[in-house]
Amino acid sequence: MTDVDKTDWVGVGRLLGAHGVRGELKVHAFTEDKEQLLDHSSWWLGPDGGPYREVGVVSGRANAKGLIVRLADVNDREMAQALSGTEIWMARSQLPEPEEDQFYWSDLEGCRMVTEAGEDVGEVLHLFETGANDVMVVDSSGEERLIPFISEVVLHVDTEAKRVVVRLMPGM
């Protein structure tokens, strides 16, 4: 197990539960190219902020809904099911640098969101995907607001300054 500095780690997926009876697991990848996760011989598992434990990836394959993997020392359905909901992490140094106008979700978490007029909207807590687009969950004066991560709304992201500039549409 290892304690971590959160800025050194990126959440790349989540174990969804058992697949079959031999210990395989369903995986939801947070990455655009889900099969990229299979390029790594081990993953780090644990809650947001750690501690994480390293687990070997024995085998894996893609299917229409995500990935199916076999992890070291997970030998039956009950062991696999016990890992359901566990987050998968990678050291930032193991991942490619995001291209221009692309971001790891963890880089957006904690950013201050402001309107183009400079009005404070709140802090980005986390993101999730809906199928149509990604959505930012923002703490706005103690209440959660859902802001779509689309180009019509998100005007500028500065991860170094931890700032997201948005144009809010009516009803947001």
Backbone bond lengths (Angstrom), bond angles and torsions (degrees), N, CA, C in turn:
res aa  C-N    CA-C-N  psi(-1)  N-CA   C-N-CA  omega(-1)  CA-C   N-CA-C  phi
1 M - - - 1.455 - - 1.525 108.37 -
2 T 1.307 114.27 150.72 1.450 118.26 179.34 1.518 110.43 -140.98
3 D 1.331 116.06 136.60 1.455 120.27 170.84 1.517 106.26 -82.13
4 V 1.328 116.34 152.91 1.452 118.69 -170.14 1.515 112.05 -135.53
5 D 1.320 114.20 155.61 1.453 122.09 165.51 1.522 104.39 -91.61
6 K 1.319 117.69 116.09 1.463 122.21 -172.24 1.522 112.92 -54.74
7 T 1.322 118.54 -29.71 1.465 120.16 -178.25 1.528 111.58 -69.22
8 D 1.333 118.11 -17.48 1.456 121.75 179.98 1.519 113.17 -87.17
9 W 1.333 118.22 -5.43 1.459 122.42 -173.35 1.514 111.43 -125.31
10 V 1.339 115.02 148.25 1.457 121.65 179.39 1.527 108.20 -128.27
11 G 1.329 116.52 128.58 1.457 120.67 174.45 1.519 109.10 -71.92
12 V 1.330 116.64 124.86 1.461 120.29 -175.35 1.522 113.23 -117.20
13 G 1.336 117.57 -6.20 1.457 118.86 -179.97 1.509 112.22 176.19
14 R 1.330 114.26 -177.52 1.462 120.97 -179.78 1.526 108.33 -144.69
15 L 1.326 115.57 137.92 1.452 121.00 174.08 1.525 107.61 -78.06
16 L 1.330 116.72 127.91 1.455 120.88 -174.42 1.526 113.82 -97.22
17 G 1.307 117.06 -17.85 1.459 119.82 -179.18 1.507 111.43 138.32
18 A 1.332 114.94 -176.15 1.455 122.05 -175.09 1.524 111.80 -70.19
19 H 1.329 113.88 147.75 1.461 122.06 172.28 1.527 105.54 -126.11
20 G 1.301 116.94 106.85 1.459 120.19 -177.82 1.518 111.76 79.95
21 V 1.342 115.66 -163.00 1.472 120.54 -173.63 1.524 113.69 -112.01
22 R 1.334 118.04 -0.07 1.467 120.40 -174.71 1.521 114.18 -102.30
23 G 1.328 117.45 13.81 1.460 119.30 175.93 1.507 115.91 95.42
24 E 1.327 118.02 4.49 1.461 118.99 176.26 1.527 109.09 -72.45
25 L 1.340 114.97 155.88 1.461 121.58 -178.08 1.512 111.52 -125.41
26 K 1.335 115.55 144.94 1.462 121.84 170.66 1.525 106.77 -85.03
27 V 1.325 116.02 139.49 1.460 121.68 -177.73 1.523 109.28 -128.65
28 H 1.318 115.31 133.07 1.459 121.07 170.35 1.524 106.92 -101.72
29 A 1.332 116.53 114.56 1.468 121.81 -179.45 1.517 109.31 -86.62
30 F 1.322 116.72 136.97 1.460 122.00 174.95 1.523 111.40 -87.01
31 T 1.323 116.71 -6.47 1.458 121.36 -176.21 1.522 110.47 -86.30
32 E 1.329 115.49 153.38 1.463 120.69 178.91 1.528 110.62 -63.12
33 D 1.318 116.54 -42.88 1.463 122.39 176.33 1.521 107.24 -102.49
34 K 1.325 116.49 95.11 1.466 120.47 -173.68 1.521 113.02 -61.25
35 E 1.321 117.44 -33.74 1.463 120.01 -177.56 1.531 112.44 -68.44
36 Q 1.317 116.96 -16.10 1.463 121.67 176.90 1.536 111.27 -56.69
37 L 1.327 117.08 -31.75 1.470 120.28 179.52 1.521 111.97 -63.64
38 L 1.322 116.89 -26.83 1.463 120.62 -178.58 1.521 112.26 -76.79
39 D 1.323 117.75 -7.58 1.463 121.73 176.61 1.522 112.04 -74.94
40 H 1.320 117.22 -10.81 1.463 122.09 -176.33 1.526 110.35 -102.13
41 S 1.315 115.95 135.60 1.465 120.35 -177.74 1.525 112.60 -80.36
42 S 1.322 116.71 -13.63 1.466 119.42 175.84 1.522 109.50 -149.88
43 W 1.327 114.38 155.59 1.458 122.71 176.56 1.522 107.41 -125.10
44 W 1.314 115.01 161.00 1.456 121.20 174.23 1.523 107.14 -107.11
45 L 1.316 117.21 128.74 1.457 122.39 -177.38 1.514 110.45 -114.29
46 G 1.332 116.37 142.90 1.459 120.31 175.75 1.504 111.80 158.57
47 P 1.315 115.90 179.38 1.469 121.09 -179.35 1.526 111.14 -77.98
48 D 1.322 116.31 163.10 1.458 121.78 176.62 1.518 109.46 -54.19
49 G 1.319 117.30 125.42 1.460 121.28 -179.72 1.513 114.45 90.60
50 G 1.341 117.42 -3.82 1.453 121.90 175.83 1.514 112.72 84.56
51 P 1.301 119.17 -176.51 1.466 124.70 0.21 1.524 111.29 -72.62
52 Y 1.338 115.13 152.28 1.456 121.95 179.91 1.521 108.70 -110.04
53 R 1.330 114.37 153.71 1.470 118.88 173.41 1.518 107.89 -128.04
54 E 1.306 115.13 139.88 1.453 120.88 -177.72 1.521 109.69 -80.66
55 V 1.341 116.28 134.90 1.461 122.46 179.78 1.523 108.09 -133.11
56 G 1.315 116.10 132.39 1.458 120.62 178.98 1.515 112.45 -72.34
57 V 1.329 115.45 142.40 1.464 121.97 174.69 1.520 106.20 -97.67
58 V 1.340 116.53 112.21 1.456 121.87 -176.64 1.527 110.90 -80.02
59 S 1.333 115.86 -45.15 1.465 120.24 179.60 1.521 108.67 -160.04
60 G 1.324 114.93 165.13 1.459 118.63 178.87 1.510 111.44 -168.44
61 R 1.327 114.53 159.06 1.462 120.66 178.45 1.523 108.05 -154.16
62 A 1.307 114.78 156.30 1.460 120.62 177.34 1.519 109.05 -90.94
63 N 1.332 114.75 148.94 1.464 120.23 167.88 1.523 106.76 -135.10
64 A 1.305 117.59 -176.98 1.466 121.12 -174.25 1.526 112.66 -62.20
65 K 1.318 117.77 -27.92 1.461 120.35 -174.89 1.523 114.11 -101.59
66 G 1.306 118.73 -7.14 1.465 120.32 -177.82 1.509 110.75 159.27
67 L 1.325 115.43 -133.10 1.459 121.61 179.80 1.523 109.60 -123.36
68 I 1.318 115.23 153.39 1.461 122.82 170.16 1.522 105.25 -120.35
69 V 1.343 117.48 125.47 1.464 120.39 -177.44 1.527 110.94 -131.90
70 R 1.316 113.01 157.51 1.462 120.99 169.80 1.527 105.76 -116.64
71 L 1.326 115.81 124.51 1.459 121.67 178.63 1.517 110.16 -102.59
72 A 1.313 116.44 150.90 1.459 121.66 178.46 1.527 110.01 -57.97
73 D 1.306 115.19 138.21 1.471 123.62 175.55 1.526 114.10 67.22
74 V 1.321 117.87 14.73 1.471 121.53 172.54 1.527 105.10 -111.44
75 N 1.346 115.34 103.69 1.462 119.70 -166.99 1.518 115.96 -112.74
76 D 1.327 117.90 -7.00 1.459 118.47 179.70 1.526 110.63 -148.98
77 R 1.307 115.29 172.37 1.456 121.62 -176.21 1.527 111.96 -59.28
78 E 1.310 118.10 -41.61 1.459 121.07 -177.72 1.532 111.75 -63.66
79 M 1.326 116.27 -41.47 1.471 120.00 177.75 1.528 110.29 -64.40
80 A 1.325 116.43 -41.65 1.468 120.58 179.43 1.521 110.52 -65.52
81 Q 1.321 116.77 -44.89 1.462 120.64 -177.76 1.526 111.03 -63.28
82 A 1.329 117.29 -32.68 1.471 121.47 179.48 1.534 111.42 -64.04
83 L 1.318 117.81 -21.78 1.470 121.93 179.41 1.525 113.00 -89.56
84 S 1.322 117.60 -1.80 1.463 122.03 -178.87 1.523 110.71 -54.49
85 G 1.332 115.86 129.93 1.459 121.52 179.34 1.515 114.55 90.06
86 T 1.320 117.82 -7.05 1.464 121.31 -179.09 1.528 109.90 -71.17
87 E 1.319 115.94 136.07 1.463 121.93 179.42 1.529 110.64 -81.12
88 I 1.330 115.40 147.17 1.470 122.90 176.35 1.524 107.50 -107.60
89 W 1.335 115.89 131.35 1.464 122.05 -176.09 1.520 110.44 -125.69
90 M 1.321 114.81 152.97 1.462 121.99 173.30 1.516 108.30 -134.14
91 A 1.314 115.46 145.70 1.456 119.29 172.26 1.525 107.99 -65.84
92 R 1.307 116.54 137.54 1.465 120.98 -179.23 1.534 110.70 -52.95
93 S 1.315 117.91 -35.08 1.465 121.71 -179.18 1.530 112.40 -65.12
94 Q 1.335 118.50 -18.68 1.459 122.13 179.06 1.529 112.51 -84.64
95 L 1.318 116.96 -10.63 1.461 121.21 -172.32 1.523 111.23 -108.15
96 P 1.331 116.16 153.34 1.465 118.23 176.37 1.524 110.75 -70.89
97 E 1.321 115.61 152.17 1.462 119.62 174.98 1.522 108.15 -65.59
98 P 1.325 117.80 136.96 1.458 118.66 177.27 1.525 110.39 -64.51
99 E 1.321 115.13 146.67 1.454 119.86 177.05 1.523 109.12 -73.20
100 E 1.336 115.53 168.92 1.461 119.84 178.83 1.523 109.65 -56.61
101 D 1.320 116.00 137.33 1.461 123.71 -178.58 1.528 113.14 65.45
102 Q 1.332 118.00 19.90 1.452 122.64 170.76 1.518 107.02 -122.29
103 F 1.338 115.27 149.40 1.461 119.78 -174.33 1.515 109.76 -144.43
104 Y 1.305 115.46 146.84 1.465 119.14 166.11 1.517 106.30 -78.17
105 W 1.317 116.22 138.72 1.463 119.79 -178.92 1.522 111.19 -54.28
106 S 1.311 116.41 -38.00 1.470 119.43 -178.38 1.526 111.52 -62.44
107 D 1.342 117.49 -24.36 1.463 120.29 177.55 1.530 111.30 -73.82
108 L 1.319 117.35 -22.90 1.463 121.29 -179.91 1.528 112.05 -88.11
109 E 1.335 116.70 -26.52 1.461 120.31 179.76 1.524 109.81 -63.85
110 G 1.320 115.56 130.73 1.458 120.86 -178.63 1.515 113.79 90.79
111 C 1.335 116.90 -7.07 1.467 119.48 177.14 1.524 110.20 -69.79
112 R 1.317 115.06 148.02 1.460 121.81 174.25 1.515 107.28 -85.11
113 M 1.320 117.09 130.08 1.452 121.23 177.48 1.512 108.80 -102.29
114 V 1.347 115.42 131.47 1.463 121.93 178.10 1.519 108.64 -133.65
115 T 1.330 115.47 155.22 1.465 119.73 175.18 1.524 108.80 -78.61
116 E 1.313 115.89 168.72 1.463 119.74 178.30 1.517 111.38 -63.48
117 A 1.342 117.73 -20.60 1.467 122.10 176.40 1.535 111.56 -86.49
118 G 1.351 116.82 -0.29 1.457 120.91 177.20 1.520 115.00 90.39
119 E 1.338 118.32 6.22 1.465 121.27 179.05 1.518 110.04 -77.59
120 D 1.323 116.19 134.19 1.460 121.74 -178.79 1.530 110.13 -70.28
121 V 1.325 116.57 129.03 1.462 121.99 176.73 1.518 109.72 -100.10
122 G 1.340 117.19 -40.16 1.456 121.05 -179.88 1.516 111.68 148.78
123 E 1.319 115.16 -164.80 1.459 122.31 -177.93 1.521 109.84 -108.87
124 V 1.340 116.82 134.91 1.459 121.77 176.63 1.529 108.00 -72.37
125 L 1.334 115.75 117.52 1.467 120.87 -179.43 1.519 111.42 -86.15
126 H 1.320 115.74 -49.97 1.461 121.12 179.02 1.518 108.77 -166.05
127 L 1.314 116.33 176.60 1.455 122.73 179.57 1.519 109.18 -127.91
128 F 1.319 114.92 158.45 1.457 120.16 171.84 1.518 108.15 -148.31
129 E 1.333 115.43 161.82 1.455 119.00 179.95 1.519 109.52 -105.48
130 T 1.328 114.94 147.72 1.455 120.64 -178.72 1.522 112.53 -112.98
131 G 1.304 117.15 -9.80 1.456 121.39 -172.70 1.517 109.84 105.08
132 A 1.333 116.36 -46.07 1.467 120.79 177.49 1.520 110.69 -81.11
133 N 1.329 116.80 -44.19 1.460 121.85 179.92 1.523 109.33 -163.12
134 D 1.318 115.25 167.48 1.459 120.45 175.45 1.518 108.59 -80.22
135 V 1.333 115.55 152.86 1.463 121.47 -178.55 1.521 108.57 -129.43
136 M 1.340 115.70 134.27 1.462 121.73 174.95 1.521 108.61 -93.25
137 V 1.327 116.44 133.69 1.459 121.75 173.14 1.516 105.98 -97.85
138 V 1.342 116.10 121.02 1.458 121.96 -172.46 1.521 109.33 -117.94
139 D 1.338 116.12 130.68 1.465 121.17 172.76 1.516 107.02 -81.54
140 S 1.325 115.95 109.67 1.456 122.47 -177.90 1.524 108.10 -117.69
141 S 1.323 115.96 97.38 1.475 122.38 -178.93 1.519 111.82 54.73
142 G 1.330 116.32 44.27 1.458 121.25 176.37 1.513 115.00 85.81
143 E 1.324 118.06 -3.58 1.459 121.53 177.44 1.523 109.25 -116.18
144 E 1.321 116.22 145.10 1.454 120.17 178.71 1.526 110.46 -85.32
145 R 1.330 114.55 130.92 1.468 121.61 174.27 1.516 107.86 -116.91
146 L 1.312 116.28 143.56 1.453 121.85 178.09 1.520 108.72 -104.16
147 I 1.327 116.24 120.23 1.452 122.60 -177.13 1.530 108.03 -121.40
148 P 1.336 118.38 120.17 1.471 119.42 -179.36 1.529 111.33 -67.23
149 F 1.318 115.14 139.32 1.466 120.79 177.34 1.518 107.61 -90.86
150 I 1.350 115.26 76.76 1.463 122.39 179.42 1.522 108.08 -129.19
151 S 1.331 115.81 156.38 1.466 120.38 -173.48 1.523 113.05 -63.82
152 E 1.328 118.76 -26.62 1.465 120.58 178.03 1.525 111.82 -70.21
153 V 1.313 117.05 -20.95 1.470 121.78 -178.00 1.524 110.80 -105.93
154 V 1.314 117.70 -49.53 1.469 122.28 -177.31 1.524 108.42 -85.57
155 L 1.319 115.57 110.82 1.463 120.72 -176.63 1.520 112.90 -91.28
156 H 1.339 116.68 -34.79 1.462 119.98 -176.24 1.523 109.33 -158.06
157 V 1.325 115.38 139.64 1.464 121.65 175.09 1.522 107.48 -125.73
158 D 1.328 115.52 127.23 1.464 122.01 175.15 1.525 106.57 -123.71
159 T 1.337 115.69 95.80 1.462 119.19 -175.90 1.528 111.86 -68.92
160 E 1.317 117.58 -29.73 1.474 119.16 178.49 1.512 111.18 -68.01
161 A 1.320 117.51 -40.38 1.471 121.58 178.28 1.523 111.38 -85.27
162 K 1.376 116.66 -4.10 1.477 122.52 -179.15 1.531 110.04 55.80
163 R 1.362 115.84 53.70 1.462 121.42 -175.36 1.529 110.50 -139.82
164 V 1.342 115.58 134.39 1.458 122.76 175.91 1.528 107.00 -122.87
165 V 1.339 115.87 124.00 1.464 121.01 179.40 1.528 107.69 -102.32
166 V 1.343 115.56 129.13 1.454 120.65 -176.03 1.526 111.97 -128.83
167 R 1.324 113.72 158.14 1.472 121.73 169.73 1.524 105.05 -114.71
168 L 1.337 115.70 106.36 1.452 120.45 -176.58 1.522 110.77 -79.12
169 M 1.301 115.23 133.41 1.460 122.34 176.71 1.537 108.44 -87.46
170 P 1.322 118.28 160.12 1.470 119.77 176.79 1.541 110.46 -54.48
171 G 1.324 115.70 136.90 1.455 121.51 179.46 1.519 114.44 91.87
172 M 1.325 116.88 -5.07 1.461 119.84 178.51 1.506 108.21 -92.18
